Amino acid sequence: MFFGVIDYQGRDAVDHFGDFEHMKPGQHEAIQALMLYISTQKLRTPKGLAWLRQRVRTSDKNLLLREMMRLRQLFGAIWFESIWLVADASDSATKFILSDHPVTVYNRRCGPRSQWCRGDNDPDIWLNGTHTMFPLSLDRILILTNLSWVRNPYQSETRLRPNPNPLRSAIFSMLDIQTERRLSEQEVRQINFIIKVERAVT
């Protein structure tokens, strides 16, 4: 009753953005479903559940599920205010991989041994230099970058972005989604390497 609706609507939303075009019908419904799906996906993987267990300080599975339901839109406001890029790997012989932790976050200052990535942690999405990556298909990937980082990529990667509070409303413009970026094979391989490294649960 909980995951079934999210997965059903999320599947259609992923298909919508995997073949995204501006002015395509159904965009409002698709963006809402995609945000809920990705946010839930980030929490319900083994790594995501371990991270949530640390935050809510419980090992009870029922309480953990209740907290997941309560916080299932935790990341939505930050992602809505990010710069959206649907990048294309059609020109690359290598295609995107998918891991058991499909919502990948990357911050170049937060290596696997940094304080932000120890144990089951990922770099927080509310750090300036953190990017969120989610493969939509073999050829397309959604990359979300904090606006503060786009405006100034020379600042501290680990400083909090402006207004980092995730539990609030946000404004989003579908017309601002970028779609013309074609990735080289080297770039696709680099993204796949990040996906492999960030999936691990220690």
TORPA-4810 file (N, C-alpha, C, O; in nm, 3 decimals):
<nodes>
NODE_1_0.082_-0.122_0.000_0.000_0.000_0.000_0.086_0.126_0.000_0.042_0.231_-0.047_M
NODE_2_0.207_0.116_0.053_0.295_0.233_0.056_0.388_0.235_-0.065_0.384_0.328_-0.145_F
NODE_3_0.473_0.132_-0.077_0.571_0.130_-0.186_0.506_0.105_-0.321_0.557_0.151_-0.424_F
NODE_4_0.393_0.033_-0.323_0.332_-0.001_-0.450_0.295_0.121_-0.533_0.325_0.127_-0.652_G
NODE_5_0.229_0.219_-0.469_0.188_0.341_-0.540_0.310_0.421_-0.583_0.317_0.471_-0.695_V
NODE_6_0.407_0.434_-0.492_0.529_0.511_-0.523_0.604_0.448_-0.639_0.650_0.518_-0.729_I
NODE_7_0.616_0.315_-0.639_0.688_0.246_-0.745_0.613_0.254_-0.878_0.674_0.274_-0.983_D
NODE_8_0.482_0.239_-0.873_0.402_0.243_-0.996_0.410_0.380_-1.061_0.437_0.391_-1.181_Y
NODE_9_0.388_0.484_-0.983_0.394_0.619_-1.038_0.537_0.659_-1.070_0.563_0.731_-1.166_Q
NODE_10_0.632_0.612_-0.987_0.773_0.643_-1.010_0.825_0.583_-1.140_0.905_0.645_-1.210_G
NODE_11_0.781_0.462_-1.172_0.822_0.399_-1.297_0.782_0.482_-1.417_0.862_0.503_-1.508_R
NODE_12_0.660_0.530_-1.416_0.613_0.614_-1.526_0.689_0.747_-1.531_0.719_0.798_-1.638_D
NODE_13_0.721_0.801_-1.413_0.794_0.928_-1.407_0.936_0.912_-1.460_0.987_0.999_-1.530_A
NODE_14_1.001_0.801_-1.426_1.137_0.774_-1.476_1.134_0.761_-1.628_1.221_0.813_-1.697_V
NODE_15_1.033_0.691_-1.680_1.018_0.679_-1.826_0.998_0.816_-1.889_1.052_0.845_-1.996_D
NODE_16_0.919_0.900_-1.823_0.891_1.035_-1.875_1.020_1.114_-1.888_1.044_1.177_-1.991_H
NODE_17_1.103_1.112_-1.784_1.226_1.190_-1.787_1.338_1.121_-1.864_1.432_1.186_-1.910_F
NODE_18_1.328_0.989_-1.879_1.424_0.920_-1.963_1.410_0.956_-2.109_1.502_0.939_-2.189_G
NODE_19_1.293_1.007_-2.143_1.265_1.053_-2.280_1.216_1.198_-2.274_1.122_1.235_-2.345_D
NODE_20_1.279_1.278_-2.190_1.229_1.411_-2.159_1.243_1.507_-2.276_1.346_1.511_-2.344_F
NODE_21_1.137_1.583_-2.298_1.137_1.695_-2.391_1.056_1.807_-2.326_0.956_1.782_-2.259_E
NODE_22_1.100_1.930_-2.348_1.024_2.043_-2.296_0.885_2.048_-2.361_0.868_2.015_-2.478_H
NODE_23_0.789_2.090_-2.283_0.649_2.101_-2.326_0.583_1.966_-2.348_0.477_1.958_-2.410_M
NODE_24_0.645_1.858_-2.299_0.583_1.727_-2.309_0.465_1.719_-2.213_0.478_1.764_-2.099_K
NODE_25_0.352_1.664_-2.253_0.235_1.658_-2.165_0.263_1.577_-2.038_0.345_1.485_-2.039_P
NODE_26_0.195_1.612_-1.930_0.206_1.536_-1.805_0.326_1.569_-1.721_0.362_1.491_-1.633_G
NODE_27_0.390_1.683_-1.745_0.514_1.713_-1.673_0.492_1.740_-1.525_0.573_1.697_-1.443_Q
NODE_28_0.385_1.808_-1.490_0.362_1.840_-1.350_0.346_1.713_-1.267_0.406_1.701_-1.160_H
NODE_29_0.265_1.619_-1.315_0.246_1.493_-1.243_0.375_1.413_-1.238_0.406_1.350_-1.136_E
NODE_30_0.451_1.415_-1.347_0.575_1.338_-1.354_0.680_1.389_-1.257_0.748_1.309_-1.192_A
NODE_31_0.694_1.521_-1.245_0.796_1.576_-1.156_0.763_1.546_-1.010_0.853_1.516_-0.932_I
NODE_32_0.636_1.554_-0.974_0.597_1.523_-0.836_0.623_1.375_-0.805_0.676_1.342_-0.699_Q
NODE_33_0.586_1.288_-0.896_0.606_1.144_-0.875_0.755_1.110_-0.872_0.797_1.026_-0.793_A
NODE_34_0.834_1.174_-0.958_0.977_1.146_-0.962_1.045_1.187_-0.832_1.128_1.112_-0.780_L
NODE_35_1.011_1.303_-0.780_1.073_1.350_-0.656_1.043_1.257_-0.539_1.131_1.225_-0.460_M
NODE_36_0.918_1.214_-0.529_0.880_1.123_-0.421_0.950_0.988_-0.439_0.996_0.929_-0.341_L
NODE_37_0.958_0.941_-0.562_1.022_0.812_-0.591_1.171_0.816_-0.558_1.222_0.726_-0.491_Y
NODE_38_1.242_0.918_-0.605_1.386_0.925_-0.581_1.415_0.943_-0.433_1.506_0.880_-0.380_I
NODE_39_1.339_1.028_-0.366_1.362_1.050_-0.224_1.339_0.922_-0.145_1.415_0.891_-0.053_S
NODE_40_1.234_0.848_-0.180_1.209_0.721_-0.112_1.316_0.619_-0.145_1.359_0.543_-0.058_T
NODE_41_1.361_0.616_-0.270_1.468_0.525_-0.310_1.596_0.549_-0.230_1.665_0.454_-0.194_Q
NODE_42_1.626_0.674_-0.204_1.747_0.706_-0.129_1.741_0.653_0.014_1.844_0.621_0.074_K
NODE_43_1.619_0.644_0.069_1.604_0.601_0.207_1.586_0.451_0.224_1.621_0.397_0.329_L
NODE_44_1.533_0.381_0.123_1.492_0.243_0.147_1.594_0.137_0.105_1.568_0.018_0.119_R
NODE_45_1.708_0.177_0.054_1.814_0.081_0.022_1.883_0.037_0.151_1.864_0.101_0.254_T
NODE_46_1.961_-0.071_0.149_2.035_-0.110_0.270_2.119_0.004_0.327_2.122_0.025_0.448_P
NODE_47_2.187_0.077_0.241_2.268_0.190_0.288_2.180_0.302_0.341_2.211_0.363_0.444_K
NODE_48_2.071_0.330_0.271_1.980_0.436_0.315_1.913_0.403_0.447_1.898_0.491_0.532_G
NODE_49_1.873_0.277_0.466_1.810_0.236_0.591_1.910_0.243_0.707_1.874_0.281_0.818_L
NODE_50_2.035_0.206_0.679_2.137_0.215_0.784_2.160_0.361_0.824_2.177_0.392_0.942_A
NODE_51_2.161_0.451_0.724_2.176_0.594_0.753_2.058_0.646_0.835_2.077_0.719_0.932_W
NODE_52_1.936_0.607_0.795_1.816_0.651_0.866_1.813_0.595_1.007_1.773_0.664_1.101_L
NODE_53_1.857_0.470_1.024_1.860_0.407_1.156_1.948_0.486_1.252_1.916_0.501_1.370_R
NODE_54_2.059_0.537_1.201_2.148_0.620_1.284_2.078_0.748_1.326_2.092_0.792_1.440_Q
NODE_55_2.004_0.809_1.234_1.943_0.939_1.261_1.826_0.930_1.359_1.811_1.017_1.444_R
NODE_56_1.745_0.827_1.346_1.627_0.816_1.433_1.654_0.730_1.555_1.570_0.719_1.644_V
NODE_57_1.772_0.670_1.560_1.817_0.593_1.677_1.719_0.482_1.716_1.672_0.474_1.829_R
NODE_58_1.690_0.397_1.618_1.606_0.281_1.646_1.647_0.165_1.557_1.693_0.185_1.445_T
NODE_59_1.631_0.045_1.608_1.654_-0.075_1.528_1.524_-0.151_1.505_1.523_-0.256_1.441_S
NODE_60_1.413_-0.096_1.557_1.282_-0.156_1.537_1.237_-0.132_1.393_1.229_-0.017_1.348_D
NODE_61_1.208_-0.239_1.321_1.176_-0.228_1.179_1.047_-0.149_1.155_1.038_-0.073_1.058_K
NODE_62_0.947_-0.167_1.241_0.821_-0.095_1.223_0.839_0.055_1.246_0.786_0.137_1.172_N
NODE_63_0.915_0.090_1.350_0.942_0.231_1.376_1.024_0.292_1.264_1.004_0.407_1.227_L
NODE_64_1.118_0.213_1.210_1.201_0.262_1.101_1.117_0.289_0.977_1.137_0.390_0.909_L
NODE_65_1.023_0.199_0.947_0.934_0.219_0.833_0.846_0.343_0.854_0.822_0.419_0.761_L
NODE_66_0.799_0.362_0.977_0.717_0.480_1.007_0.796_0.609_0.985_0.743_0.706_0.931_R
NODE_67_0.922_0.609_1.026_1.006_0.726_1.007_1.037_0.749_0.859_1.046_0.863_0.814_E
NODE_68_1.053_0.640_0.786_1.076_0.653_0.642_0.956_0.718_0.575_0.971_0.802_0.486_M
NODE_69_0.837_0.678_0.615_0.716_0.737_0.559_0.706_0.885_0.594_0.667_0.968_0.511_M
NODE_70_0.743_0.918_0.717_0.736_1.058_0.761_0.837_1.146_0.689_0.810_1.262_0.660_R
NODE_71_0.955_1.090_0.659_1.065_1.167_0.600_1.085_1.140_0.452_1.189_1.174_0.397_L
NODE_72_0.986_1.079_0.388_1.007_1.034_0.250_1.029_1.149_0.152_1.080_1.127_0.042_R
NODE_73_0.994_1.272_0.189_1.018_1.386_0.102_1.128_1.476_0.158_1.133_1.596_0.128_Q
NODE_74_1.216_1.419_0.238_1.320_1.495_0.305_1.407_1.574_0.209_1.449_1.685_0.241_L
NODE_75_1.435_1.519_0.092_1.532_1.579_0.000_1.468_1.666_-0.108_1.538_1.729_-0.187_F
NODE_76_1.334_1.668_-0.113_1.265_1.730_-0.224_1.292_1.878_-0.242_1.317_1.923_-0.354_G
NODE_77_1.288_1.956_-0.134_1.305_2.101_-0.146_1.443_2.136_-0.200_1.456_2.223_-0.286_A
NODE_78_1.547_2.068_-0.150_1.683_2.094_-0.198_1.695_2.058_-0.345_1.754_2.133_-0.422_I
NODE_79_1.639_1.944_-0.384_1.648_1.902_-0.524_1.567_1.992_-0.615_1.610_2.020_-0.727_W
NODE_80_1.451_2.039_-0.571_1.372_2.129_-0.654_1.447_2.259_-0.681_1.429_2.318_-0.788_F
NODE_81_1.529_2.303_-0.588_1.603_2.428_-0.605_1.738_2.408_-0.673_1.815_2.502_-0.687_E
NODE_82_1.766_2.286_-0.714_1.893_2.258_-0.783_1.881_2.287_-0.932_1.772_2.306_-0.985_S
NODE_83_1.996_2.290_-0.998_2.000_2.296_-1.144_1.987_2.154_-1.197_2.065_2.066_-1.161_I
NODE_84_1.888_2.131_-1.283_1.859_1.998_-1.336_1.923_1.982_-1.474_1.909_2.067_-1.561_W
NODE_85_1.993_1.871_-1.490_2.051_1.834_-1.619_2.014_1.691_-1.651_2.044_1.600_-1.573_L
NODE_86_1.949_1.669_-1.764_1.927_1.534_-1.816_2.034_1.511_-1.922_2.021_1.556_-2.037_V
NODE_87_2.140_1.441_-1.883_2.256_1.421_-1.970_2.239_1.294_-2.052_2.171_1.200_-2.010_A
NODE_88_2.301_1.293_-2.170_2.280_1.188_-2.269_2.411_1.114_-2.297_2.514_1.176_-2.321_D
NODE_89_2.405_0.980_-2.295_2.522_0.897_-2.323_2.509_0.824_-2.456_2.574_0.721_-2.477_A
NODE_90_2.425_0.876_-2.546_2.403_0.808_-2.674_2.531_0.797_-2.757_2.545_0.703_-2.835_S
NODE_91_2.624_0.891_-2.741_2.747_0.889_-2.819_2.855_0.799_-2.758_2.963_0.785_-2.815_D
NODE_92_2.826_0.740_-2.644_2.923_0.657_-2.574_2.890_0.509_-2.590_2.774_0.469_-2.583_S
NODE_93_2.993_0.428_-2.613_2.972_0.283_-2.620_2.941_0.227_-2.483_2.871_0.126_-2.471_A
NODE_94_2.993_0.291_-2.379_2.964_0.252_-2.241_2.835_0.320_-2.197_2.812_0.438_-2.225_T
NODE_95_2.750_0.245_-2.128_2.622_0.299_-2.081_2.621_0.305_-1.929_2.710_0.252_-1.862_K
NODE_96_2.519_0.370_-1.874_2.511_0.387_-1.730_2.476_0.257_-1.660_2.396_0.177_-1.710_F
NODE_97_2.537_0.237_-1.545_2.505_0.121_-1.462_2.406_0.164_-1.354_2.387_0.283_-1.330_I
NODE_98_2.344_0.065_-1.290_2.251_0.091_-1.181_2.293_0.003_-1.064_2.315_-0.117_-1.080_L
NODE_99_2.303_0.062_-0.946_2.346_-0.014_-0.829_2.226_-0.036_-0.736_2.115_0.008_-0.765_S
NODE_100_2.251_-0.105_-0.624_2.145_-0.126_-0.526_2.128_-0.003_-0.436_2.048_-0.005_-0.342_D
NODE_101_2.202_0.104_-0.465_2.183_0.234_-0.399_2.176_0.336_-0.512_2.270_0.413_-0.532_H
NODE_102_2.064_0.337_-0.588_2.060_0.404_-0.719_2.067_0.556_-0.716_2.099_0.618_-0.818_P
NODE_103_2.037_0.618_-0.602_2.048_0.763_-0.591_2.187_0.795_-0.536_2.212_0.781_-0.416_V
NODE_104_2.276_0.836_-0.624_2.415_0.856_-0.588_2.443_1.003_-0.563_2.405_1.088_-0.644_T
NODE_105_2.509_1.032_-0.453_2.551_1.169_-0.425_2.703_1.175_-0.425_2.771_1.084_-0.377_V
NODE_106_2.755_1.284_-0.482_2.900_1.298_-0.499_2.943_1.440_-0.464_2.882_1.538_-0.507_Y
NODE_107_3.049_1.448_-0.386_3.112_1.575_-0.355_3.262_1.553_-0.365_3.317_1.468_-0.295_N
NODE_108_3.329_1.627_-0.452_3.470_1.599_-0.481_3.559_1.616_-0.359_3.671_1.564_-0.357_R
NODE_109_3.513_1.687_-0.256_3.592_1.707_-0.135_3.566_1.598_-0.033_3.635_1.591_0.069_R
NODE_110_3.468_1.513_-0.059_3.429_1.409_0.038_3.463_1.272_-0.016_3.376_1.204_-0.072_C
NODE_111_3.587_1.230_-0.001_3.628_1.097_-0.043_3.571_0.990_0.047_3.512_1.021_0.151_G
NODE_112_3.588_0.862_0.010_3.533_0.752_0.090_3.579_0.751_0.235_3.511_0.695_0.322_P
NODE_113_3.694_0.812_0.264_3.745_0.812_0.401_3.721_0.944_0.474_3.768_0.961_0.586_R
NODE_114_3.649_1.035_0.414_3.622_1.163_0.477_3.518_1.147_0.587_3.451_1.044_0.596_S
NODE_115_3.505_1.249_0.670_3.409_1.242_0.782_3.265_1.232_0.732_3.178_1.183_0.804_Q
NODE_116_3.239_1.278_0.610_3.103_1.275_0.556_3.067_1.139_0.498_2.949_1.112_0.473_W
NODE_117_3.165_1.052_0.476_3.138_0.926_0.407_3.175_0.803_0.491_3.182_0.693_0.437_C
NODE_118_3.198_0.821_0.617_3.231_0.707_0.701_3.107_0.623_0.728_2.996_0.675_0.737_R
NODE_119_3.129_0.493_0.740_3.016_0.404_0.766_2.915_0.407_0.653_2.949_0.380_0.538_G
NODE_120_2.792_0.438_0.686_2.683_0.436_0.588_2.646_0.575_0.537_2.542_0.593_0.475_D
NODE_121_2.732_0.673_0.564_2.699_0.811_0.529_2.734_0.845_0.385_2.828_0.790_0.327_N
NODE_122_2.658_0.936_0.328_2.688_1.001_0.200_2.718_1.147_0.228_2.682_1.196_0.335_D
NODE_123_2.783_1.217_0.137_2.793_1.363_0.154_2.653_1.423_0.157_2.568_1.389_0.074_P
NODE_124_2.627_1.511_0.251_2.494_1.570_0.262_2.461_1.649_0.136_2.548_1.717_0.081_D
NODE_125_2.337_1.641_0.090_2.298_1.712_-0.031_2.292_1.862_-0.008_2.289_1.939_-0.105_I
NODE_126_2.289_1.906_0.117_2.284_2.050_0.144_2.423_2.111_0.159_2.435_2.226_0.203_W
NODE_127_2.528_2.037_0.123_2.661_2.096_0.109_2.674_2.157_-0.030_2.621_2.103_-0.127_L
NODE_128_2.742_2.270_-0.040_2.750_2.344_-0.167_2.788_2.256_-0.285_2.724_2.261_-0.390_N
NODE_129_2.894_2.176_-0.268_2.952_2.105_-0.383_2.900_1.966_-0.406_2.963_1.888_-0.478_G
NODE_130_2.785_1.931_-0.348_2.731_1.796_-0.364_2.640_1.789_-0.487_2.554_1.875_-0.507_T
NODE_131_2.660_1.686_-0.567_2.576_1.659_-0.684_2.498_1.529_-0.658_2.550_1.436_-0.597_H
NODE_132_2.375_1.524_-0.705_2.294_1.402_-0.697_2.277_1.347_-0.838_2.243_1.420_-0.931_T
NODE_133_2.301_1.215_-0.852_2.292_1.151_-0.984_2.197_1.033_-0.977_2.201_0.953_-0.883_M
NODE_134_2.110_1.022_-1.077_2.014_0.913_-1.082_1.997_0.868_-1.227_1.939_0.942_-1.307_F
NODE_135_2.046_0.748_-1.262_2.027_0.699_-1.399_1.880_0.678_-1.432_1.807_0.614_-1.356_P
NODE_136_1.838_0.732_-1.545_1.700_0.720_-1.591_1.684_0.604_-1.689_1.576_0.546_-1.701_L
NODE_137_1.792_0.572_-1.760_1.793_0.464_-1.858_1.939_0.432_-1.887_2.028_0.487_-1.824_S
NODE_138_1.963_0.343_-1.981_2.101_0.314_-2.020_2.171_0.438_-2.076_2.292_0.453_-2.061_L
NODE_139_2.094_0.526_-2.140_2.153_0.640_-2.210_2.134_0.774_-2.142_2.197_0.872_-2.180_D
NODE_140_2.048_0.781_-2.041_2.020_0.912_-1.982_2.033_0.907_-1.830_2.001_0.808_-1.765_R
NODE_141_2.082_1.019_-1.777_2.100_1.031_-1.633_2.057_1.170_-1.589_2.081_1.269_-1.658_I
NODE_142_1.994_1.176_-1.473_1.955_1.303_-1.413_2.064_1.346_-1.315_2.100_1.270_-1.225_L
NODE_143_2.117_1.467_-1.333_2.220_1.521_-1.245_2.167_1.650_-1.185_2.129_1.742_-1.258_I
NODE_144_2.165_1.657_-1.052_2.115_1.773_-0.979_2.231_1.840_-0.908_2.302_1.776_-0.831_L
NODE_145_2.251_1.968_-0.934_2.362_2.045_-0.878_2.309_2.166_-0.805_2.224_2.238_-0.858_T
NODE_146_2.357_2.189_-0.684_2.311_2.305_-0.607_2.337_2.434_-0.684_2.445_2.453_-0.741_N
NODE_147_2.238_2.523_-0.685_2.250_2.650_-0.756_2.368_2.731_-0.704_2.437_2.797_-0.782_L
NODE_148_2.393_2.727_-0.574_2.505_2.802_-0.516_2.637_2.756_-0.574_2.730_2.837_-0.589_S
NODE_149_2.648_2.628_-0.607_2.772_2.575_-0.664_2.786_2.615_-0.811_2.896_2.645_-0.857_W
NODE_150_2.677_2.616_-0.884_2.678_2.659_-1.024_2.721_2.805_-1.033_2.797_2.843_-1.122_V
NODE_151_2.674_2.885_-0.941_2.708_3.027_-0.942_2.853_3.053_-0.903_2.915_3.148_-0.952_R
NODE_152_2.909_2.968_-0.816_3.047_2.988_-0.772_3.112_2.854_-0.739_3.109_2.810_-0.624_N
NODE_153_3.171_2.788_-0.840_3.233_2.657_-0.817_3.372_2.665_-0.753_3.443_2.564_-0.746_P
NODE_154_3.412_2.782_-0.707_3.543_2.799_-0.643_3.532_2.815_-0.492_3.633_2.833_-0.425_Y
NODE_155_3.412_2.809_-0.439_3.393_2.820_-0.295_3.415_2.685_-0.227_3.444_2.586_-0.294_Q
NODE_156_3.401_2.683_-0.096_3.418_2.558_-0.021_3.309_2.458_-0.057_3.190_2.490_-0.051_S
NODE_157_3.350_2.338_-0.096_3.254_2.234_-0.133_3.172_2.186_-0.015_3.061_2.137_-0.032_E
NODE_158_3.228_2.199_0.105_3.163_2.141_0.223_3.092_2.246_0.310_3.045_2.214_0.419_T
NODE_159_3.084_2.368_0.261_3.007_2.470_0.332_2.860_2.449_0.300_2.824_2.407_0.190_R
NODE_160_2.774_2.479_0.398_2.630_2.464_0.374_2.582_2.562_0.267_2.621_2.679_0.268_L
NODE_161_2.499_2.515_0.179_2.440_2.601_0.078_2.342_2.698_0.145_2.300_2.672_0.258_R
NODE_162_2.305_2.808_0.080_2.206_2.900_0.139_2.074_2.827_0.165_2.032_2.744_0.085_P
NODE_163_2.010_2.861_0.276_1.881_2.803_0.315_1.883_2.650_0.306_1.810_2.592_0.226_N
NODE_164_1.965_2.585_0.389_1.979_2.439_0.379_1.866_2.360_0.442_1.866_2.237_0.434_P
NODE_165_1.768_2.426_0.505_1.658_2.355_0.570_1.579_2.274_0.467_1.519_2.332_0.376_N
NODE_166_1.577_2.141_0.478_1.508_2.060_0.376_1.358_2.051_0.396_1.286_2.018_0.301_P
NODE_167_1.308_2.079_0.514_1.167_2.059_0.544_1.088_2.187_0.520_1.045_2.253_0.615_L
NODE_168_1.070_2.222_0.394_1.001_2.344_0.356_0.952_2.328_0.212_0.982_2.228_0.147_R
NODE_169_0.878_2.424_0.164_0.832_2.422_0.025_0.937_2.486_-0.065_1.027_2.556_-0.017_S
NODE_170_0.927_2.462_-0.194_1.023_2.517_-0.291_0.952_2.540_-0.424_0.847_2.482_-0.451_A
NODE_171_1.012_2.626_-0.505_0.959_2.660_-0.637_1.048_2.596_-0.743_1.170_2.594_-0.730_I
NODE_172_0.985_2.544_-0.849_1.060_2.477_-0.955_1.004_2.517_-1.091_0.883_2.527_-1.108_F
NODE_173_1.093_2.538_-1.187_1.052_2.570_-1.324_1.098_2.460_-1.419_1.218_2.436_-1.433_S
NODE_174_1.003_2.395_-1.483_1.037_2.288_-1.577_1.117_2.342_-1.696_1.194_2.269_-1.757_M
NODE_175_1.098_2.468_-1.728_1.166_2.526_-1.843_1.317_2.539_-1.821_1.392_2.557_-1.916_L
NODE_176_1.361_2.531_-1.695_1.503_2.545_-1.665_1.581_2.414_-1.674_1.703_2.414_-1.659_D
NODE_177_1.513_2.304_-1.700_1.582_2.176_-1.712_1.671_2.178_-1.837_1.624_2.210_-1.946_I
NODE_178_1.797_2.143_-1.820_1.893_2.142_-1.930_1.896_2.003_-1.995_1.894_1.902_-1.924_Q
NODE_179_1.899_1.998_-2.127_1.885_1.870_-2.197_1.987_1.847_-2.309_1.986_1.740_-2.370_T
NODE_180_2.072_1.942_-2.336_2.156_1.932_-2.455_2.295_1.876_-2.428_2.379_1.876_-2.519_E
NODE_181_2.324_1.829_-2.309_2.458_1.782_-2.274_2.477_1.637_-2.319_2.408_1.548_-2.271_R
NODE_182_2.572_1.615_-2.410_2.608_1.479_-2.453_2.742_1.442_-2.392_2.841_1.514_-2.407_R
NODE_183_2.744_1.331_-2.322_2.862_1.290_-2.247_2.955_1.204_-2.332_2.910_1.125_-2.415_L
NODE_184_3.085_1.221_-2.311_3.183_1.136_-2.377_3.191_1.002_-2.303_3.138_0.987_-2.193_S
NODE_185_3.257_0.906_-2.365_3.272_0.775_-2.299_3.349_0.787_-2.168_3.317_0.720_-2.071_E
NODE_186_3.450_0.871_-2.165_3.527_0.890_-2.042_3.439_0.946_-1.930_3.450_0.904_-1.815_Q
NODE_187_3.352_1.040_-1.964_3.262_1.097_-1.863_3.163_0.993_-1.811_3.134_0.989_-1.692_E
NODE_188_3.112_0.908_-1.899_3.020_0.802_-1.857_3.093_0.705_-1.764_3.037_0.662_-1.663_V
NODE_189_3.215_0.670_-1.798_3.292_0.579_-1.713_3.322_0.642_-1.577_3.320_0.573_-1.475_R
NODE_190_3.350_0.771_-1.575_3.373_0.839_-1.448_3.249_0.836_-1.360_3.258_0.811_-1.240_Q
NODE_191_3.133_0.860_-1.420_3.008_0.855_-1.345_2.983_0.714_-1.294_2.943_0.697_-1.178_I
NODE_192_3.005_0.613_-1.376_2.986_0.475_-1.333_3.080_0.438_-1.218_3.041_0.365_-1.128_N
NODE_193_3.201_0.489_-1.221_3.296_0.464_-1.112_3.243_0.524_-0.982_3.250_0.460_-0.877_F
NODE_194_3.192_0.645_-0.989_3.135_0.710_-0.869_3.017_0.628_-0.816_3.004_0.608_-0.695_I
NODE_195_2.931_0.579_-0.906_2.817_0.497_-0.864_2.864_0.372_-0.793_2.806_0.333_-0.691_I
NODE_196_2.968_0.308_-0.844_3.023_0.187_-0.780_3.078_0.216_-0.642_3.052_0.143_-0.547_K
NODE_197_3.156_0.324_-0.632_3.222_0.356_-0.506_3.120_0.397_-0.400_3.131_0.355_-0.284_V
NODE_198_3.021_0.477_-0.438_2.928_0.533_-0.340_2.822_0.432_-0.293_2.751_0.459_-0.196_E
NODE_199_2.809_0.319_-0.359_2.705_0.223_-0.322_2.741_0.144_-0.198_2.652_0.088_-0.134_R
NODE_200_2.869_0.138_-0.162_2.914_0.044_-0.060_2.856_0.075_0.077_2.842_0.191_0.115_A
NODE_201_2.823_-0.030_0.150_2.786_-0.020_0.291_2.897_-0.085_0.371_2.929_-0.202_0.349_V
NODE_202_2.956_-0.012_0.465_3.070_-0.066_0.541_3.025_-0.109_0.680_3.106_-0.157_0.759_T
</nodes>
